[in-house]
Amino acid sequence: MLTKADDYPIHQTPEPVAFSGTDRNFYDRYFFNGFEPDGSIFFMIALGLYPHLNIIDCNFSILVDGRQHCLRGSRILNSERMDISVGPMRLDIVEPLRVLRFTVAEQNGIAADISFKGRSFPIQEPRFTRRIGTRAFQDVTRMTQNGRWSGWISIDGRRIDLSDLAMGTRDRSWGVRPIGDSDTQTIVPAGPQGYFWQWTPVSFSDFSLFYHISAEPDGTIWNRRSALAFDDAGADHHRETLDTHMETTLEAGTVWPEHGLLTSRFGADIYQVEFRPFQRFQMKGAGYFHPEWYHGRYHGALRVEREDFDVDPIDPAPMQNWHVQRLSQLTLTRPDGRTEQSVGVFEQAIIGAYEPLGVKSDREIARWDQKD
């Protein structure tokens, strides 16, 4: 099956670009967050293509005045991976690895025209490969980039123009991860299950600092790294370290982070960042663990709808509410002792058990579309 992409030199297998190996869970995703430093607006975009499910979907969620406004869309991909649009929502790659534009033609009261410009060349995170027993759960490559936003967003006729201070992060990932309807076949033996994830792509005056960790329920780390990317740095000018650690406390009665202290050692240079969260974004607004709009679910030829919800009264107990990003006040201490204030994102997901933070659960995480 030939498509427009086949005329570009981007093949990775002997097959046409419409096919990506043989795993039904192969995906190709764009993710963005953006915010004003005062928290007056915090938005997120998650756009995914699922070639072997023949689906593309997009979630655009905007947090304003304590309420998340979400525009969601899904359509049949028709095997054409070069058409990165879902209904009124469209992503254009203006300058690869540098500038991308996201537009929403007004629908259900939401419209937008926003552009992201990277501060430096993207970092490539270590490959994420994990099994649950003998079952492949994740095999993913991710690149991450901090940047600045420009443009405007409109909600029910209220236009919000982004300021020169608007910032955020994008990640670009592809490979195998849970998508669509989960496999009903029981994993034998199931063994301990849990997924712990923290991600803090933060920006300061002249550089970006990236940290992430993936760990097992008992705290065993299977993927972790910090990276420094100074503004306008090329691909060969990033600094990386595995000598990095985040001390975390949880908000009482939840699996949401309440405070964090990150220490990353790059040789003799120690960078320390304190995180003091002041705002919470529910990742279900971008489709993550949403009970109906989880990524890759089939909704017919084309479906677009809006959902709004208030953040403060959300019940922290259901699985759909466990995964969050927290906008945080940051205090950076540089290797020479100088300090700097900024604002950035602290993302955390604890799915299932995580012993180091006292989280107990018997949830089978291989069935990600299960209802509470």
FIBA-440123 format. One record per residue (C-alpha): residue in one letter; residue number from 1; x, y, z. Coordinates in Angstrom, 1 decimal, always signed. Layout:
# FIBA-440123
ATOM; code; pos; xx; yy; zz
ATOM; A; NUM; X; Y; Z
...
***
This chain:
# FIBA-440123
ATOM; code; pos; xx; yy; zz
ATOM; M; 1; +0.0; +0.0; +0.0
ATOM; L; 2; +1.8; +3.1; -1.2
ATOM; T; 3; +1.2; +6.5; +0.3
ATOM; K; 4; +2.6; +10.1; +0.1
ATOM; A; 5; +5.3; +9.3; +2.6
ATOM; D; 6; +6.8; +6.7; +0.3
ATOM; D; 7; +8.2; +9.4; -1.9
ATOM; Y; 8; +10.4; +10.6; +1.0
ATOM; P; 9; +13.6; +8.8; +2.0
ATOM; I; 10; +12.3; +7.7; +5.4
ATOM; H; 11; +11.8; +4.0; +5.1
ATOM; Q; 12; +12.9; +1.9; +8.1
ATOM; T; 13; +11.9; -1.6; +6.8
ATOM; P; 14; +11.5; -3.2; +3.4
ATOM; E; 15; +7.8; -2.4; +3.5
ATOM; P; 16; +5.9; +0.7; +2.5
ATOM; V; 17; +5.8; +3.4; +5.2
ATOM; A; 18; +2.2; +2.5; +5.9
ATOM; F; 19; +3.5; -0.5; +7.9
ATOM; S; 20; +5.8; -0.3; +10.9
ATOM; G; 21; +7.0; -3.9; +11.6
ATOM; T; 22; +4.4; -6.3; +12.9
ATOM; D; 23; +3.4; -5.2; +16.4
ATOM; R; 24; -0.2; -4.0; +16.6
ATOM; N; 25; +0.8; -1.5; +19.4
ATOM; F; 26; +3.2; +0.5; +17.3
ATOM; Y; 27; +2.5; +4.3; +17.6
ATOM; D; 28; +4.0; +7.6; +16.5
ATOM; R; 29; +3.1; +10.6; +18.8
ATOM; Y; 30; +3.6; +14.3; +19.2
ATOM; F; 31; +3.2; +15.8; +22.6
ATOM; F; 32; +3.3; +19.4; +23.7
ATOM; N; 33; +2.7; +21.4; +26.9
ATOM; G; 34; +2.7; +25.2; +27.2
ATOM; F; 35; +2.1; +27.8; +29.9
ATOM; E; 36; +2.4; +31.3; +31.0
ATOM; P; 37; +4.8; +31.6; +34.1
ATOM; D; 38; +2.0; +32.9; +36.2
ATOM; G; 39; -0.2; +29.9; +35.5
ATOM; S; 40; -3.0; +32.0; +33.9
ATOM; I; 41; -3.1; +29.5; +31.0
ATOM; F; 42; -1.7; +25.9; +30.8
ATOM; F; 43; -2.4; +23.8; +27.7
ATOM; M; 44; -1.5; +20.5; +26.3
ATOM; I; 45; -1.6; +18.7; +22.9
ATOM; A; 46; -1.3; +14.9; +22.4
ATOM; L; 47; -1.5; +13.8; +18.8
ATOM; G; 48; -0.9; +10.1; +18.0
ATOM; L; 49; -0.9; +7.9; +14.9
ATOM; Y; 50; -1.4; +4.2; +15.2
ATOM; P; 51; -0.6; +2.7; +11.8
ATOM; H; 52; -1.7; -0.9; +12.5
ATOM; L; 53; -4.9; +0.2; +14.2
ATOM; N; 54; -5.4; +2.6; +11.3
ATOM; I; 55; -6.4; +5.4; +13.6
ATOM; I; 56; -5.1; +8.9; +14.3
ATOM; D; 57; -6.3; +10.9; +17.3
ATOM; C; 58; -5.7; +14.3; +19.0
ATOM; N; 59; -6.5; +15.8; +22.4
ATOM; F; 60; -6.2; +19.6; +23.0
ATOM; S; 61; -6.8; +20.6; +26.6
ATOM; I; 62; -6.5; +24.1; +28.1
ATOM; L; 63; -6.5; +24.9; +31.8
ATOM; V; 64; -7.9; +28.4; +32.6
ATOM; D; 65; -9.3; +29.7; +35.8
ATOM; G; 66; -9.3; +26.2; +37.4
ATOM; R; 67; -11.3; +24.6; +34.5
ATOM; Q; 68; -9.9; +22.3; +31.8
ATOM; H; 69; -11.5; +22.7; +28.3
ATOM; C; 70; -10.8; +19.7; +26.1
ATOM; L; 71; -11.3; +19.3; +22.4
ATOM; R; 72; -11.0; +15.7; +21.3
ATOM; G; 73; -10.9; +14.1; +17.9
ATOM; S; 74; -10.4; +10.7; +16.3
ATOM; R; 75; -10.6; +9.4; +12.7
ATOM; I; 76; -9.6; +6.5; +10.5
ATOM; L; 77; -6.0; +7.1; +9.4
ATOM; N; 78; -6.6; +5.5; +6.0
ATOM; S; 79; -2.9; +4.5; +6.2
ATOM; E; 80; -1.8; +8.1; +5.2
ATOM; R; 81; +0.7; +9.1; +7.8
ATOM; M; 82; +1.6; +12.4; +6.1
ATOM; D; 83; -1.8; +14.0; +6.9
ATOM; I; 84; -1.3; +15.1; +10.5
ATOM; S; 85; -4.8; +16.3; +11.1
ATOM; V; 86; -7.9; +15.3; +13.0
ATOM; G; 87; -11.1; +17.2; +12.1
ATOM; P; 88; -10.4; +20.9; +12.9
ATOM; M; 89; -7.0; +20.2; +14.5
ATOM; R; 90; -3.9; +20.2; +12.5
ATOM; L; 91; -0.1; +20.0; +13.1
ATOM; D; 92; +2.4; +21.4; +10.6
ATOM; I; 93; +6.1; +20.8; +10.8
ATOM; V; 94; +7.4; +24.2; +9.7
ATOM; E; 95; +11.1; +23.5; +10.4
ATOM; P; 96; +11.9; +20.0; +11.4
ATOM; L; 97; +13.4; +19.7; +14.9
ATOM; R; 98; +12.9; +23.4; +15.5
ATOM; V; 99; +9.5; +24.9; +14.7
ATOM; L; 100; +6.0; +23.3; +14.7
ATOM; R; 101; +2.6; +24.9; +14.3
ATOM; F; 102; -0.7; +23.7; +15.8
ATOM; T; 103; -4.0; +25.1; +14.5
ATOM; V; 104; -7.6; +24.5; +15.4
ATOM; A; 105; -10.4; +25.8; +13.1
ATOM; E; 106; -13.1; +26.9; +15.5
ATOM; Q; 107; -15.3; +24.0; +16.7
ATOM; N; 108; -17.4; +23.6; +19.8
ATOM; G; 109; -16.2; +27.0; +20.9
ATOM; I; 110; -12.4; +26.3; +20.8
ATOM; A; 111; -9.9; +27.7; +18.2
ATOM; A; 112; -6.2; +28.2; +18.2
ATOM; D; 113; -3.1; +29.2; +16.1
ATOM; I; 114; +0.0; +28.5; +18.2
ATOM; S; 115; +3.7; +27.9; +17.2
ATOM; F; 116; +6.5; +26.2; +19.1
ATOM; K; 117; +10.1; +27.1; +18.6
ATOM; G; 118; +12.8; +25.0; +20.3
ATOM; R; 119; +15.6; +26.5; +22.4
ATOM; S; 120; +18.2; +24.0; +21.3
ATOM; F; 121; +18.6; +20.8; +19.4
ATOM; P; 122; +16.3; +18.1; +21.0
ATOM; I; 123; +17.8; +15.6; +23.4
ATOM; Q; 124; +17.3; +11.8; +22.8
ATOM; E; 125; +16.3; +9.9; +25.9
ATOM; P; 126; +17.7; +6.4; +26.5
ATOM; R; 127; +15.5; +3.8; +24.8
ATOM; F; 128; +12.6; +2.6; +26.9
ATOM; T; 129; +12.3; -1.2; +26.8
ATOM; R; 130; +10.3; -3.1; +29.3
ATOM; R; 131; +8.4; -6.4; +29.6
ATOM; I; 132; +5.8; -7.7; +32.0
ATOM; G; 133; +6.8; -11.3; +32.4
ATOM; T; 134; +7.3; -12.4; +28.8
ATOM; R; 135; +4.9; -9.8; +27.3
ATOM; A; 136; +6.4; -6.7; +25.6
ATOM; F; 137; +5.0; -3.6; +27.3
ATOM; Q; 138; +7.1; -0.8; +26.1
ATOM; D; 139; +9.8; -0.4; +23.4
ATOM; V; 140; +10.1; +3.3; +22.7
ATOM; T; 141; +12.4; +6.1; +21.5
ATOM; R; 142; +11.7; +9.6; +22.7
ATOM; M; 143; +13.2; +13.0; +21.9
ATOM; T; 144; +12.5; +16.0; +24.1
ATOM; Q; 145; +12.9; +19.8; +23.5
ATOM; N; 146; +12.1; +22.9; +25.5
ATOM; G; 147; +10.9; +26.0; +23.7
ATOM; R; 148; +8.9; +29.1; +23.5
ATOM; W; 149; +5.3; +29.6; +22.3
ATOM; S; 150; +3.6; +32.3; +20.3
ATOM; G; 151; +0.1; +32.8; +19.0
ATOM; W; 152; -3.4; +32.7; +20.4
ATOM; I; 153; -6.1; +30.4; +21.9
ATOM; S; 154; -9.8; +31.1; +21.9
ATOM; I; 155; -12.3; +29.6; +24.3
ATOM; D; 156; -16.0; +30.4; +23.8
ATOM; G; 157; -15.1; +33.7; +22.2
ATOM; R; 158; -12.5; +34.7; +24.8
ATOM; R; 159; -9.2; +35.2; +22.9
ATOM; I; 160; -6.0; +34.6; +24.9
ATOM; D; 161; -2.8; +36.0; +23.2
ATOM; L; 162; +0.3; +34.2; +24.5
ATOM; S; 163; +3.0; +36.6; +25.9
ATOM; D; 164; +6.7; +36.6; +25.1
ATOM; L; 165; +7.2; +34.7; +28.3
ATOM; A; 166; +5.1; +31.7; +27.3
ATOM; M; 167; +7.2; +28.5; +27.4
ATOM; G; 168; +6.8; +24.7; +27.3
ATOM; T; 169; +8.1; +21.4; +26.2
ATOM; R; 170; +7.5; +19.0; +23.4
ATOM; D; 171; +8.4; +15.3; +23.2
ATOM; R; 172; +8.3; +13.2; +20.1
ATOM; S; 173; +8.1; +9.4; +20.6
ATOM; W; 174; +7.5; +6.3; +18.6
ATOM; G; 175; +7.7; +2.6; +19.1
ATOM; V; 176; +5.6; +0.1; +21.1
ATOM; R; 177; +3.4; +1.1; +24.1
ATOM; P; 178; -0.1; +0.4; +25.3
ATOM; I; 179; -2.7; +1.8; +22.8
ATOM; G; 180; -6.2; +1.0; +21.8
ATOM; D; 181; -8.1; -1.8; +23.5
ATOM; S; 182; -5.8; -3.9; +25.8
ATOM; D; 183; -5.2; -7.6; +25.4
ATOM; T; 184; -7.7; -9.6; +27.5
ATOM; Q; 185; -5.3; -12.6; +27.7
ATOM; T; 186; -4.0; -12.9; +31.3
ATOM; I; 187; -0.2; -12.5; +31.7
ATOM; V; 188; +1.2; -15.8; +33.2
ATOM; P; 189; +2.6; -15.5; +35.8
ATOM; A; 190; +1.4; -11.9; +36.3
ATOM; G; 191; +4.1; -11.1; +38.9
ATOM; P; 192; +4.4; -7.6; +40.5
ATOM; Q; 193; +2.9; -4.9; +38.4
ATOM; G; 194; +3.4; -1.2; +38.6
ATOM; Y; 195; +4.6; +1.8; +36.6
ATOM; F; 196; +6.3; +4.7; +38.2
ATOM; W; 197; +7.2; +7.8; +36.0
ATOM; Q; 198; +8.6; +11.2; +36.7
ATOM; W; 199; +9.5; +13.8; +34.1
ATOM; T; 200; +10.8; +17.3; +34.7
ATOM; P; 201; +11.8; +19.2; +31.5
ATOM; V; 202; +12.5; +22.7; +33.0
ATOM; S; 203; +13.9; +25.9; +31.6
ATOM; F; 204; +16.2; +28.5; +33.1
ATOM; S; 205; +17.8; +31.7; +31.7
ATOM; D; 206; +20.4; +30.1; +29.5
ATOM; F; 207; +19.7; +26.3; +29.5
ATOM; S; 208; +17.2; +23.5; +29.9
ATOM; L; 209; +17.5; +20.7; +32.4
ATOM; F; 210; +15.8; +17.4; +31.7
ATOM; Y; 211; +15.2; +14.6; +34.2
ATOM; H; 212; +13.2; +11.4; +34.0
ATOM; I; 213; +12.8; +8.1; +35.8
ATOM; S; 214; +10.9; +4.9; +35.1
ATOM; A; 215; +10.9; +2.3; +37.9
ATOM; E; 216; +9.4; -1.0; +39.0
ATOM; P; 217; +7.0; -1.4; +41.9
ATOM; D; 218; +9.8; -2.2; +44.3
ATOM; G; 219; +11.7; +0.9; +43.3
ATOM; T; 220; +14.1; -0.8; +40.9
ATOM; I; 221; +15.0; +1.8; +38.2
ATOM; W; 222; +15.0; +0.6; +34.6
ATOM; N; 223; +15.4; +4.0; +32.9
ATOM; R; 224; +16.8; +7.2; +34.3
ATOM; R; 225; +18.8; +10.2; +33.2
ATOM; S; 226; +19.4; +13.9; +33.4
ATOM; A; 227; +20.6; +16.1; +30.6
ATOM; L; 228; +21.7; +19.7; +30.2
ATOM; A; 229; +21.0; +21.6; +26.9
ATOM; F; 230; +22.3; +25.1; +26.7
ATOM; D; 231; +20.4; +27.5; +24.4
ATOM; D; 232; +21.2; +27.1; +20.7
ATOM; A; 233; +23.3; +24.0; +21.5
ATOM; G; 234; +23.7; +21.5; +18.7
ATOM; A; 235; +23.2; +17.7; +18.9
ATOM; D; 236; +26.8; +17.2; +20.2
ATOM; H; 237; +26.8; +19.8; +23.0
ATOM; H; 238; +24.4; +18.2; +25.5
ATOM; R; 239; +25.7; +17.0; +28.9
ATOM; E; 240; +24.2; +13.8; +30.3
ATOM; T; 241; +24.4; +11.9; +33.6
ATOM; L; 242; +22.9; +8.9; +35.4
ATOM; D; 243; +24.0; +10.4; +38.7
ATOM; T; 244; +20.7; +12.0; +39.4
ATOM; H; 245; +18.0; +11.7; +42.1
ATOM; M; 246; +14.6; +13.2; +42.9
ATOM; E; 247; +13.4; +13.3; +46.5
ATOM; T; 248; +9.6; +13.4; +46.4
ATOM; T; 249; +6.7; +13.7; +48.8
ATOM; L; 250; +3.0; +13.0; +47.9
ATOM; E; 251; +0.0; +15.1; +48.6
ATOM; A; 252; -1.9; +13.4; +51.4
ATOM; G; 253; -4.5; +10.8; +50.2
ATOM; T; 254; -3.3; +11.0; +46.6
ATOM; V; 255; -0.5; +9.9; +44.2
ATOM; W; 256; +0.1; +13.5; +43.2
ATOM; P; 257; +3.6; +15.1; +43.9
ATOM; E; 258; +3.5; +17.7; +46.6
ATOM; H; 259; +7.2; +18.7; +46.6
ATOM; G; 260; +10.4; +17.6; +44.8
ATOM; L; 261; +14.1; +18.2; +45.2
ATOM; L; 262; +16.2; +17.2; +42.2
ATOM; T; 263; +20.0; +16.7; +42.4
ATOM; S; 264; +21.9; +16.0; +39.2
ATOM; R; 265; +25.7; +15.6; +39.2
ATOM; F; 266; +27.5; +16.3; +35.9
ATOM; G; 267; +31.0; +15.3; +37.0
ATOM; A; 268; +32.1; +17.9; +39.6
ATOM; D; 269; +29.2; +20.2; +38.7
ATOM; I; 270; +26.0; +19.8; +40.9
ATOM; Y; 271; +22.7; +21.3; +39.8
ATOM; Q; 272; +19.9; +21.2; +42.3
ATOM; V; 273; +16.3; +22.2; +41.7
ATOM; E; 274; +13.5; +22.5; +44.2
ATOM; F; 275; +9.9; +22.1; +42.9
ATOM; R; 276; +7.0; +23.7; +44.8
ATOM; P; 277; +3.8; +22.8; +42.8
ATOM; F; 278; +1.1; +25.5; +42.7
ATOM; Q; 279; -1.2; +24.2; +39.9
ATOM; R; 280; -2.4; +20.8; +38.7
ATOM; F; 281; -3.2; +19.7; +35.2
ATOM; Q; 282; -5.0; +16.4; +34.8
ATOM; M; 283; -3.4; +14.3; +32.0
ATOM; K; 284; -6.8; +12.7; +31.2
ATOM; G; 285; -7.5; +16.0; +29.5
ATOM; A; 286; -4.9; +15.0; +26.9
ATOM; G; 287; -6.3; +11.4; +26.7
ATOM; Y; 288; -4.0; +9.7; +29.1
ATOM; F; 289; -6.0; +7.0; +31.0
ATOM; H; 290; -9.2; +8.7; +30.0
ATOM; P; 291; -12.0; +6.1; +30.4
ATOM; E; 292; -13.4; +6.8; +26.9
ATOM; W; 293; -10.7; +8.7; +25.0
ATOM; Y; 294; -7.7; +6.6; +25.8
ATOM; H; 295; -5.1; +6.8; +23.0
ATOM; G; 296; -5.8; +4.7; +19.9
ATOM; R; 297; -9.4; +3.8; +20.7
ATOM; Y; 298; -11.7; +3.4; +17.7
ATOM; H; 299; -14.5; +6.1; +17.5
ATOM; G; 300; -15.6; +5.6; +13.9
ATOM; A; 301; -14.7; +7.4; +10.7
ATOM; L; 302; -14.5; +10.8; +12.4
ATOM; R; 303; -15.6; +11.9; +15.9
ATOM; V; 304; -14.9; +15.3; +17.5
ATOM; E; 305; -16.3; +16.4; +20.8
ATOM; R; 306; -15.7; +18.8; +23.7
ATOM; E; 307; -15.4; +18.0; +27.4
ATOM; D; 308; -14.9; +20.5; +30.3
ATOM; F; 309; -14.2; +19.8; +34.0
ATOM; D; 310; -13.1; +21.6; +37.1
ATOM; V; 311; -9.8; +20.5; +38.5
ATOM; D; 312; -10.0; +21.3; +42.2
ATOM; P; 313; -12.9; +19.0; +43.1
ATOM; I; 314; -11.6; +16.0; +41.2
ATOM; D; 315; -11.5; +12.7; +43.2
ATOM; P; 316; -7.9; +11.5; +43.4
ATOM; A; 317; -8.9; +7.8; +43.7
ATOM; P; 318; -10.0; +6.8; +40.2
ATOM; M; 319; -7.2; +5.6; +37.8
ATOM; Q; 320; -8.1; +8.3; +35.3
ATOM; N; 321; -7.0; +11.0; +37.8
ATOM; W; 322; -3.6; +9.5; +38.9
ATOM; H; 323; -1.5; +11.0; +36.1
ATOM; V; 324; -0.8; +14.7; +36.5
ATOM; Q; 325; +1.5; +17.5; +35.5
ATOM; R; 326; +2.1; +20.1; +38.3
ATOM; L; 327; +3.1; +23.6; +37.4
ATOM; S; 328; +5.8; +24.5; +39.9
ATOM; Q; 329; +7.8; +27.3; +41.3
ATOM; L; 330; +11.5; +26.4; +40.8
ATOM; T; 331; +14.6; +27.4; +42.7
ATOM; L; 332; +17.8; +26.4; +40.9
ATOM; T; 333; +21.1; +26.2; +42.7
ATOM; R; 334; +24.0; +26.2; +40.2
ATOM; P; 335; +27.4; +24.6; +40.7
ATOM; D; 336; +28.9; +27.9; +41.8
ATOM; G; 337; +26.2; +28.5; +44.4
ATOM; R; 338; +24.2; +31.1; +42.5
ATOM; T; 339; +20.4; +30.7; +42.6
ATOM; E; 340; +17.7; +31.4; +40.0
ATOM; Q; 341; +13.9; +31.3; +40.1
ATOM; S; 342; +11.8; +29.9; +37.3
ATOM; V; 343; +8.5; +28.0; +36.6
ATOM; G; 344; +8.3; +24.6; +35.2
ATOM; V; 345; +6.5; +21.2; +35.0
ATOM; F; 346; +6.7; +18.3; +37.4
ATOM; E; 347; +5.0; +15.3; +35.7
ATOM; Q; 348; +4.3; +12.1; +37.7
ATOM; A; 349; +2.3; +8.9; +37.1
ATOM; I; 350; +2.1; +6.1; +39.7
ATOM; I; 351; +0.0; +3.3; +38.1
ATOM; G; 352; -0.2; +0.3; +40.4
ATOM; A; 353; +2.1; -0.2; +43.4
ATOM; Y; 354; +5.3; +1.8; +44.2
ATOM; E; 355; +6.9; +0.8; +47.5
ATOM; P; 356; +9.4; +3.7; +47.9
ATOM; L; 357; +6.5; +6.1; +48.3
ATOM; G; 358; +4.2; +3.7; +50.2
ATOM; V; 359; +1.7; +3.2; +47.3
ATOM; K; 360; +0.0; -0.2; +47.4
ATOM; S; 361; -2.1; -1.6; +44.6
ATOM; D; 362; -3.0; -4.9; +43.0
ATOM; R; 363; -4.0; -3.3; +39.7
ATOM; E; 364; -3.0; -5.2; +36.5
ATOM; I; 365; -1.4; -2.4; +34.5
ATOM; A; 366; -1.3; -4.5; +31.3
ATOM; R; 367; -5.0; -3.8; +31.0
ATOM; W; 368; -4.9; +0.0; +30.7
ATOM; D; 369; -8.4; +0.5; +29.5
ATOM; Q; 370; -10.1; -1.1; +32.5
ATOM; K; 371; -12.7; +0.8; +34.4
ATOM; D; 372; -12.5; +1.7; +38.1
***
